[in-house]
Amino acid sequence: MKIKSLGLALVVCAGIFAAKPVHADSNVEVFLQVQAPDPKDPKTAGKAPFIEATIVGGPKTTLDKFSISTTNGNQKVTMKADHLHDYQDGKETLAIALVIEGQEIWIGNDDLPDVQEFEKYQGVLKNLEAAIDKLQLGNAGPLGSKGIVVSYATGAEIKVPMGDLKLITGGALGSQKDYQHKISTDMVQGITMGLAELSKVSTARKALIVIGDGTDTNNEAAKAALIDLKKQANGQRIQMFGIIYKSAVSSEGAVITTMVGNAKVVNSVDGIASELNAIIARMADRYYLDFPGWDDKTGTGLPWDGKDHDLVVKIDQTDLDPASLTLAPVWSKPVHNGFPWLAVILTLVGLILLYVIIKLATRKKEEPMPMPMMQQAPVEAPKPMGPSKTVMIGAGGDQEGFPIVGWLVPLNGVNAYQTWRLKPGLTKIGTAPPSDIVVNDGFMSTEHCSITSSPAGFTLHDGGSTNGVYVNDRKVAKQDLVDNDVIMLGKTNFKFKSIN
């Protein structure tokens, strides 16, 4: 989704964490990812995985107008969508940080009794409070969405701590008295604090809204800092937007454009409310589709072979650009019992063997007898082996040393096919530091799980995650890993590899 502008140097950072974007045109985006059925749910156990599509800015039409196609062998396979979910019913929770300029004149001081008449300015606070109340930010995201308010003037401070999005109201901004005698515009510090607070939450999407006149106390120093902040936001797949509104004492120019090239300038306080409303509307301009992975009625479906395939989403009569998606986990269509040919064949073979045995037992006495064979001691049958486990070869070349190396390879998501080497001892995995492996997946926890390596091998431990840890489609709290195990954390599938 592409969100633009927010007056008063309003910067919006909206993070989209989904696999394989597809672009139909400049106004429509589609994100595809595989969803594995819950093996513990009797209604879905054994069923094929399905594909979830997030449609951003797409036309609103009926369910039968959506399909997805690929090739299975040499034949084209088309699956119709079977579920359509509105934005409010989706799982993409949202975190919004409002970063607002708190300079006295820009905010306004006309209600302060100890200010001389010639020094009074109306400012933006009253209109901004009314605009936020009208927006009803509590309804801007699905259940579980969060919000925070940061103010910047001389330094930066948190006005409303990160919590339920409904807590962000006009009244939460405070009164003109809260901003009196604040004369600086340390915008870089406000943006830095907003990004830092957003990095602490695990939501599917994130938005940073900075409202101000687009300048910083030190514009020259701010340029380099804003370039670094832009790289930080891009690295986390956060989109940046801005709105600029100038007060009576604002300086010329807007250094915020160093970070947000398409920042929009508004000429009135009312324009701030209009831009805020447009941004929130664009955030909600999305819906979700489920495409089945197999159709029992037609006996056809997608090729769940663990390989990459080009898929084409069709909306009404429009084919979007093909997208490559890994169709994993591996799944095969169910085998239905038909005529028992195997039993018939085994019976016939048994009858033939019985006939041969009878013929040999009744053969003529004059036939030469075979030479007697030397009796050999019976060979003891090999004992059954216990459960197989990956044997780790130590640095000294034997099996007693510490394991040499293990890897995690994501099969989908924004980090697909990167290689993460596990540390000796403990390796933490999550969405943010202090995790050793940081994954961009809004359905993972900050410290989702850990893997310990020892002379005995590698062991996976759930770190108290919200959505759990799965190994080979089975939810586990602790699991010894073997080579080629498939681990699912959030919505990201990993393959575990080790030297054995």
N, C-alpha and C positions, 0 to 999 in steps of 0.2 A: 504494500500500500504506500502511496506517495502522499505525504502530508506536507503542506507548504505554509509558510508564514505564521506569524503571531505578533501583532504590533508591539510597540514598546520593547523592541528587542526581545520579542517572545520567541523562544527557541523550543521546538518540540522534537524530542528524540523518541521515535517509536521503533522498538525492536521487534522483528518478525523472525521467529525461530521455527522454521519448517523446512522440509526437504524439497529440492529440485524446483526452483521457480520457473514458470512458463509464461511468456509474454504474448498475448494475442495482439495487443496494440498498446499505445501509450497509456490507455486508461484502464486496462484490465490486467490483473496479475493473478496467477494460479500457483498454489504451492501444494505439492503432492507428498504424501508419506504413507508408509505401510503401517497398518494396525493389526497386530496379532490377536486372535480371539482369546478370551480368558479360559485357560484349560480347566479351571475349577467350576466354571458355570456349565451345568449340564445341557443348557440350551445351545451353547456355542462350542463345547468340547469336541474336538475332531474336525471342526469346520475349517474352511480355507481362510487365510488372512484376507483382509479387505483393504481398499485404498481410501484414505480420507483426503479430500481436496478442499482447500481454503480458497474461495473466490473473492478477490478484492476488486471493487469497482466494476463488477460484472452486471449484466442485465438481470432483472428479477423476472423469472419465467416459471413455468410449471415443471414438476419433477421429471416428466417424460421427455423433456427437451434436453436433458443432460446425458451424455454417454462418454465412455472412455474406450479406446481401441489400441490394439497392438497385434503382433503376429505370434501365433503358436505353431511352430513348425513352419509350414508354408501357407498356412491359412490365417486370414484376418479374423480376430476375435473382438467383438464389441459387447461391452457390458453396460446396461442401463443403470443409472443411479437409483438406489432404493430408499434413501433417506435424505431429507433436506432440513438443515437446522439453521435458525436465525442466529444473528450475532449474540444476542443476550442468552441464548441457550447453548452457546459454544463453551469450549474449555480454555480459550485463550484469555486468561486473566490479564489485567492491565495494571501497570504501576505508573502514576503520573506525578511528576515533581514540578510544582509551580515555583519558578525562581523570579522574584519580583524586585525591581529597583525600589529602594527605600529612601532615596534622597528627598529631603524635606519639601523643596519647591515642586518637584515632580509628583510627589504624593499629594501635596496640598496642605495649606496651613490656615485657610480662611476661617476655620472654626476655633482657632486657638485664641483665648482672650488676651494673652500677653504679647501678641504680635501687632505691630503698628499697621494701620490701614494701608499705607503705601507699600508695605512688605508682604501683603497677603496675596496668595495665589490659590485658585480653586483646586488645581491638581486633578488627579485621576482616581483617587481612592474611592469616592462615592460611586462613580459610574462603574468602576471595576468590581466593587462588592455586589452591585446590582446585577452585573453581567454574570458573575459566578453563581449567584443564587438562581438566576434564570436558567443557567445551563444544567443545573441539577447533576453535578458530576458523579453523584452516587450511582446514577444510571448509565454512566459512560462506558462501563465494562461489566462483564459477567460477575457472578457471585465470587467473592474472594479478591476482587480488585482493590488496589491500595493507592494511597496518595500522601504527599508531603508538601509543605509550603516553606520555601527558603527566601529570606529577604537579604539584599545586599545594598550597602551604602559604604560606611567605613568598616570594611570587613564584611562578613556574612554571618547570619544567624538563622536557626530553625524556628519558624513561627508555629508550625503544626508538625509534630513528629510523624514519621511514617506509620500509617494505620489505615483503617477502613476508609475507602475513597469518599464515603458519605460525610466524613469529618471535615472535608474541604468545603467551607461555605464562605460567603462574603464576610460574615462576622469574624471568621478566623483570621482575617488579615489585620485586625486590630483597628485602632483609631488614629487620627492625625497626631495625637499626643505621643504615640509610640515611635513616631518618625521625626520628631522635632529635634533640631540641632544636628541632624545627620546631613553632611554636605558632600561627602565623597560618593563615587560611583564605582566601587570595586567589583565590576561585573565578572571578571575572571574568577574571583574567589567564590562568587555565587554559583557559577556554572560548575566549578570544580566540586563544590559541596553537593550540588544536586546530583551529579554523576556518581559521586562516591556513595550517596545514600541509595541510589537506584541499584548499584552493584551488590547491595546487601540483600536484596529480595529476589525470590525465584518466581517470577511471573513470565508468562509466555511473551508478553509485549511490554515495552517500557516507553514512556514519553516524558521528555524534559521540556517544560515551557518556561522560557525566560522572558519577563516583561520589563522593558525599560526604554531608554532613549537610544540604545545601540552604542553608547560610548563607555569607556573605562577611564578611571582616574589617570592612568598612564597608557594612552592609546598605543604608543610605539612598543612598549614592553608587552602590551596585551596581544599584539599581532602574533608574536612567536608562541605565546602561551595558548592562544586559540587554535593555532595550527596543530599543536600537540594534542589538545582536547578533541579536535576533529578526528585525528588518527585514532585516539582512544575510543571514540564513539563508533567509528567505522569498524574497528576491530571487533567490537561487540555487536555489530550489525544494528546499530542505532541510527535512525534517520534524524537529521537536524533541520529545524525550520526556525524562522524568525519573523517578528513583527516589530516595527520601529515607530515610536511616537515621540515627537519632540515637544518639550515644555517651553515655557517662556524664557528660561535661562539655559536651555540645552545648547551645547556647542555643536558646530557643524560636523558633518560626516557621521559614519557609523562603522566602527571597527568590527562589529558583530558579523559583517559580511565576509570577513576573513574565514569565519567558521561556517556561516550559512550564506552561501552565495545568492540564494533566491529569497532572502529576507524581504518581507513586504512592508512598505511604509504606509501608515495611515495618517490622515490629516486632522482627525478629530478624536475626542475621547470615545465617542460612540463607535468609531471604527474598530476600537479594540474589542468591544463586545461582538461585533460582526465577525471579525477574524477568529475569535475564540470559538464561536458557534460553528463556523465553517470547519475548523480543525476537528472538533469533537464529532461533527457529522461524518467527516471522512474516516475517522477512526472506526466508526460504526458501520461504514459502507462495506460490509463483508458478510458472507454466509458460508455454510459448510455442507459438503456433499459426501455421502458414503457410496462407494462403488463395490459391489460384491466381487469376491475373487473367484467364485464358481457358481454356476447355475445348475442345480440338480435337474430342473425340468428339461433343459436342452442338452445336458451332459457336456457343456463347454465351459471354459473359463480361462483365466490368465495362466501363463506358464510359470508356476512357482518353483523355479529351478535354482534359486540363489544367484542368478546372473543378472546383468544389466539388460534392460529392454527399453526401447523407445515407445512411449505412450503418447497418445493424442487425445486431449479432452475436447469435446464438441459441445458448444452451447447453442442450442437451436440449430441454425444452419452454418455456424461459424466454427471451423477447425482451428484450434490454437496451435502454436508451434510445438513440435515433438519435444518431449523431455525424457531424459534417460533416468530410470529408476531401478534400483536393485530389488528384484522380486524375491525377498527372503522374509521369513524362514522358508526352507524347502518344504513343499507339501505335495502330496499325490492324491488324485481323486480316489474316492472309496471304491473298493472292489465288491461288486454285488454277486452273491451266490447264484450260479446258473446250473445247468445240467452237470452232474458229478462225473465229468470225464476222467478226472484223476483216479477216482475210485474204480471206475471200469477198467482203466489201463492197468492199475496195480493188480486187480483180480485176474486179468488175462495173463499177466506175467507170472503170477503165482501158480496158475494152472499149468502153464508151460513148464515151470520148474518142477512141479510135482510129477508131471509126465516123464521128464528126463530122469528124475530120481528112481521112479518105478522101473524104467527101462534098464537102468544100470544095475539095479538089484536083481533082475531076472535074466541077466545075460547068460549065454551058454557056458557050461563048465569047461569046454575045450578051449575057450579063449585063454591065451597066455595070461598068467597072473603077473602083475607088475612086481618088480624087484622090491623086497622090503626096504623101507626107508629107515635110516638111522633115527632112533628116538632122540628128540631134543627136549631139553627142559622147557616147560611152558614159559613163554615170555610174559612177564607181568605187564598188564595194561597200564599205560601212563595215567597217573592220578590227575583228576580234573584240576585245572588251574583256578586260582582265586580271581577276584575281580581285577581286570587289567588297570594299570595306572601308569602315567607317564614317568619314566625313570630319568632323573636329571643327572647329567654327567658333570662332575665337578671340574674345577680348574686344573686339578692334578691328573685328569684323564680317567678317574674311576667314579664309582657311584657313591662314594662316601663324602666327597667334598661338597661345598656349598653350590647350589644351582648357578649356572653361568648367566642365563638371561631369559626373560619372558617379555612378551609384547602384548599390547592391546591395539587392534586395528578396527576403527569404526567402519561399519558397512553402509551407513546412511547418515543423513544430517549434514550440517555445514562443515563438519570436520571429516567427511567421508574419505577413507583410504589414507589418512595420515597414520603414521606409526609412532606409538608412544611406548617407550621402553620402561619397564617396571624397575623401580629402585631396589637395591638390596634391603631386606628388612620390610619396611612398611611403605606403601604407596597409597596416598589418599586421592580419591576421584570425586569431583563435584563441579559446581558451576562457577566457583570463585575461590580465590586464595582464602585459607592456607592450603587448599587442595593442591597436590602435586600435578595432577592432570586436570586441566580446566576445560569443560565441554560446554558449548553453547546449546543448551537444551532446557527450555523453560519448564519441562516436566521433571527435571532432576532437582535434588536438594543441593544446598551449598556444599555440604560434606556428605555426599550420597552414600559412599561405601569406601572400603579399602581392601587392598590385596597385600598379604604378607608372604614373603618368600623365605624359605628355610631349607635345610638339607632334606626335609621330607617332601618338598614341593611347594606349590603355590596354593593359598587358601583365600577365598573371597569372604568378606564379612560385610553385612548390611550395617551402615552407619546410622540407623534410625531414620531412614529416608521416608518421605511422605508416600511415594508411589511404589516403593519396594524394589527388590532386586530379583531378576529371573535368570536362571541358567538352563539353557535348552528348553525354554517354555515352561519351566517349573519355578515357582516362587520359593526363594530360599533365604534363610538368615545367615547361614554359614555353609560354604561348599568348597571341597577340594577340587581344584581345576585340573583338567587334562587337556592336552593339545587339541585344538580345533573346537573347544567348547564355544557356544554362542551365548553371550551375556547381553541381556536387555536392561538398560538403565534409562528411566524416563521413556522417551520415544526413540532412543538411539540403540542400535544393535552393534555389538562389538564381537570380533573373533579373537579368542585367546590363542596365542602361539608361544611355543617354548622349544628349546633345544632338547631332544630326547634321544 
